[in-house]
Amino acid sequence: MNTRTYLVQAATLVAAAVVCAFVSNAVASRERQVKLVGYYPAARTVPPRVETTPAPAPVPVTSSAPVAPITTTTTTTTTTTQAPIAPVKPAAPVTASQPPAARPPKPAEDPLKKFAPHEKQPYIEIAYDDVKTLHDHGALFLDARRTSVFEQGHIAGARPMSVWESDIDDKVKTLFNERSDPAQQALPIVAYCSGGDCEDSHMLAQKLYGALFNNVYVYKDGFPDWQKHGGEIHTGAQP
């Protein structure tokens, strides 16, 4: 079979297929028909516009002219009846409104609440503001400097407890005997020295922690910072 014959047969088959497709589409139902591209028979159809006539407004009904009242007169006696007048009730007395009851003031929060015992830490370093709060509320202050320096000037109410003097262990023992109850051992204690590089207050805090005191604070800036803020100072051997 040569090429020309093959092409003629192929074209014949394609044409027959196209004709069959058109015939099948023409006799198919509306739902199954395939519309050709660009075939929109109703695209230019515009439905007629229906003008609606508004309903007439209702005519207001007006009443007829008022009728004059009919009066009856007699030649003998005219009786006039007057409706009884209802008594007037006295007005209720005006009283001043009572102000709403004042709410009771909230109880003041305990300023020492945040200084809770810390059993897992030997001490906590604090600055002047916390030191002042503890001092104003009667916390125990311990001066870890030497006694001779303590006597020259110390925080008012502080007790001398130098870690470099031989009686330090006796002083810690005495303090423990004074506060042997666990509730007393949980009270805040502030240790201080000369601030800066001075570690005496930290060493004292470690000794107190070993003696079961679990609420010890170290004034990290020490006595010079107390002086700078104008804190109360005592001199001599007594607190």
C-alpha positions as CSV (number, residue, x, y, z in Angstrom):
1,M,0.0,0.0,0.0
2,N,1.5,3.3,-1.0
3,T,1.5,6.4,1.1
4,R,-1.2,8.3,-0.9
5,T,-3.7,5.5,-0.5
6,Y,-3.0,5.4,3.2
7,L,-3.6,9.1,3.6
8,V,-6.8,9.0,1.6
9,Q,-8.2,6.2,3.8
10,A,-7.1,8.0,7.0
11,A,-8.9,11.2,5.9
12,T,-12.0,9.2,5.0
13,L,-12.1,7.6,8.4
14,V,-11.7,11.0,10.1
15,A,-14.4,12.6,8.0
16,A,-16.8,9.7,8.8
17,A,-16.0,10.0,12.5
18,V,-16.8,13.7,12.4
19,V,-20.1,13.1,10.6
20,C,-21.1,10.4,13.0
21,A,-20.3,12.8,15.9
22,F,-22.4,15.6,14.6
23,V,-25.3,13.2,13.8
24,S,-25.1,11.7,17.3
25,N,-25.0,15.1,19.0
26,A,-28.0,16.3,17.0
27,V,-30.2,13.4,17.9
28,A,-29.1,13.4,21.6
29,S,-31.3,14.7,24.4
30,R,-30.9,18.3,25.6
31,E,-29.1,17.3,28.7
32,R,-26.5,15.2,26.7
33,Q,-25.9,17.6,23.8
34,V,-22.5,19.3,23.5
35,K,-22.8,22.9,22.5
36,L,-20.4,24.2,19.9
37,V,-18.0,26.9,20.9
38,G,-19.6,30.3,20.5
39,Y,-23.1,28.9,20.3
40,Y,-25.2,31.0,22.7
41,P,-28.7,31.2,21.2
42,A,-30.2,33.2,24.1
43,A,-27.2,35.6,24.5
44,R,-29.0,38.5,22.7
45,T,-32.5,37.8,24.0
46,V,-33.7,40.5,26.4
47,P,-36.8,39.8,28.4
48,P,-39.5,42.5,28.1
49,R,-39.6,45.1,30.9
50,V,-42.8,45.0,33.0
51,E,-43.8,48.4,34.3
52,T,-45.5,48.3,37.6
53,T,-48.1,50.9,38.5
54,P,-47.9,52.0,42.1
55,A,-51.0,51.5,44.2
56,P,-53.0,54.7,44.9
57,A,-52.3,56.3,48.2
58,P,-55.1,55.8,50.7
59,V,-57.4,58.8,51.1
60,P,-57.4,60.1,54.7
61,V,-60.8,59.8,56.4
62,T,-61.8,63.1,58.0
63,S,-64.4,63.3,60.6
64,S,-67.6,65.3,60.0
65,A,-68.1,68.7,61.7
66,P,-68.5,68.5,65.4
67,V,-72.1,68.3,66.7
68,A,-73.1,70.8,69.2
69,P,-74.1,69.4,72.5
70,I,-77.8,69.1,73.2
71,T,-79.0,70.9,76.3
72,T,-82.3,70.3,78.0
73,T,-84.1,73.0,79.9
74,T,-87.3,72.8,81.9
75,T,-89.6,75.5,82.8
76,T,-89.9,74.5,86.4
77,T,-86.6,73.6,88.0
78,T,-83.1,73.3,86.7
79,T,-80.9,70.7,88.4
80,T,-77.1,70.9,88.1
81,T,-75.1,67.9,89.1
82,Q,-71.4,68.4,89.8
83,A,-69.0,65.5,89.9
84,P,-67.4,65.0,93.3
85,I,-63.8,66.2,93.6
86,A,-61.4,63.5,94.5
87,P,-59.3,64.3,97.6
88,V,-55.7,65.3,96.8
89,K,-53.2,63.0,98.3
90,P,-50.3,64.7,100.1
91,A,-46.9,64.3,98.2
92,A,-44.5,61.9,99.6
93,P,-41.8,63.5,101.7
94,V,-38.5,64.0,99.8
95,T,-35.6,62.3,101.6
96,A,-32.0,62.7,100.7
97,S,-30.5,59.7,99.0
98,Q,-28.2,57.7,101.2
99,P,-24.6,57.3,100.0
100,P,-23.6,53.8,99.1
101,A,-21.9,52.0,101.9
102,A,-18.2,52.4,101.8
103,R,-16.1,49.3,101.2
104,P,-13.8,48.3,104.0
105,P,-10.2,49.2,103.1
106,K,-8.0,46.3,102.1
107,P,-5.6,45.2,104.8
108,A,-2.1,46.4,104.3
109,E,0.2,43.8,102.8
110,D,2.9,42.6,105.1
111,P,6.2,44.2,103.8
112,L,8.2,41.3,105.2
113,K,6.2,38.8,103.1
114,K,8.8,38.6,100.4
115,F,11.6,37.8,102.8
116,A,10.6,34.2,103.1
117,P,13.0,31.5,104.4
118,H,15.3,30.0,101.8
119,E,16.5,26.6,103.1
120,K,18.4,25.7,99.9
121,Q,20.5,28.9,100.0
122,P,22.9,30.0,102.8
123,Y,22.1,33.6,102.1
124,I,20.7,36.1,99.6
125,E,22.4,39.4,98.7
126,I,20.2,42.5,99.0
127,A,20.6,46.3,98.4
128,Y,19.7,49.3,100.4
129,D,16.0,49.5,99.8
130,D,15.4,46.0,101.1
131,V,17.9,46.6,103.9
132,K,16.0,49.7,105.0
133,T,12.7,47.8,104.9
134,L,14.1,45.0,107.1
135,H,15.6,47.6,109.5
136,D,12.4,49.5,109.8
137,H,10.6,46.3,110.8
138,G,12.9,45.2,113.5
139,A,15.0,42.6,111.7
140,L,18.2,41.5,113.5
141,F,21.4,43.1,112.1
142,L,24.8,41.5,112.7
143,D,28.1,43.4,112.1
144,A,30.8,41.1,110.8
145,R,33.6,43.6,111.1
146,R,36.1,43.7,114.0
147,T,34.8,45.0,117.3
148,S,37.0,48.0,117.3
149,V,35.6,49.1,113.9
150,F,32.1,48.4,115.1
151,E,32.5,50.7,118.1
152,Q,33.5,53.6,115.8
153,G,30.1,53.4,114.1
154,H,27.6,50.8,113.1
155,I,24.0,50.4,111.9
156,A,21.7,51.3,114.7
157,G,20.6,48.2,116.6
158,A,23.2,45.9,115.0
159,R,25.1,43.4,117.2
160,P,28.9,42.9,116.8
161,M,29.8,39.4,115.5
162,S,33.3,39.5,113.9
163,V,34.2,36.4,112.1
164,W,37.9,37.1,112.8
165,E,37.7,37.1,116.6
166,S,38.0,34.0,118.8
167,D,34.5,34.2,120.3
168,I,32.6,34.0,117.0
169,D,31.5,30.4,117.6
170,D,30.3,31.3,121.1
171,K,28.3,34.3,119.8
172,V,26.7,32.1,117.1
173,K,25.8,29.5,119.8
174,T,24.4,32.2,122.0
175,L,22.2,33.5,119.1
176,F,21.0,29.9,118.5
177,N,20.0,29.5,122.1
178,E,18.0,32.8,121.9
179,R,16.3,31.5,118.8
180,S,16.1,27.8,119.3
181,D,12.5,27.6,118.0
182,P,12.2,26.9,114.2
183,A,9.8,29.7,113.8
184,Q,12.4,32.1,115.3
185,Q,15.1,30.6,113.2
186,A,13.0,31.5,110.1
187,L,13.0,35.3,111.0
188,P,15.2,37.4,108.7
189,I,18.7,38.3,109.7
190,V,21.0,40.8,107.9
191,A,24.7,40.4,108.0
192,Y,27.0,43.2,106.8
193,C,30.6,44.4,106.8
194,S,32.5,47.1,104.8
195,G,31.1,46.2,101.4
196,G,33.1,46.1,98.2
197,D,35.7,43.3,98.4
198,C,34.9,42.6,102.0
199,E,33.7,38.9,102.4
200,D,33.3,38.9,106.2
201,S,29.5,39.2,106.0
202,H,29.4,36.2,103.6
203,M,31.5,34.2,105.9
204,L,29.2,35.0,108.8
205,A,26.2,34.1,106.8
206,Q,27.7,30.7,106.1
207,K,28.2,30.1,109.8
208,L,24.6,31.1,110.6
209,Y,23.4,28.8,107.9
210,G,25.3,25.9,109.4
211,A,23.6,26.8,112.7
212,L,20.2,26.2,111.1
213,F,19.3,29.8,110.5
214,N,17.6,29.6,107.1
215,N,16.6,33.3,106.4
216,V,19.9,35.2,106.2
217,Y,20.6,38.2,104.0
218,V,23.9,39.8,103.1
219,Y,24.0,43.6,102.7
220,K,26.3,43.5,99.7
221,D,27.3,47.2,99.8
222,G,27.8,47.2,103.5
223,F,28.1,50.0,106.1
224,P,29.5,52.6,103.7
225,D,26.4,52.4,101.6
226,W,24.3,52.8,104.7
227,Q,26.2,56.0,105.6
228,K,25.7,57.3,102.0
229,H,21.9,56.9,102.3
230,G,21.9,58.7,105.7
231,G,20.8,55.6,107.6
232,E,20.7,55.8,111.4
233,I,24.1,55.1,113.0
234,H,25.2,54.4,116.6
235,T,28.6,54.4,118.1
236,G,30.1,52.5,121.1
237,A,30.0,48.9,122.1
238,Q,26.2,48.7,122.5
239,P,23.8,48.1,119.6
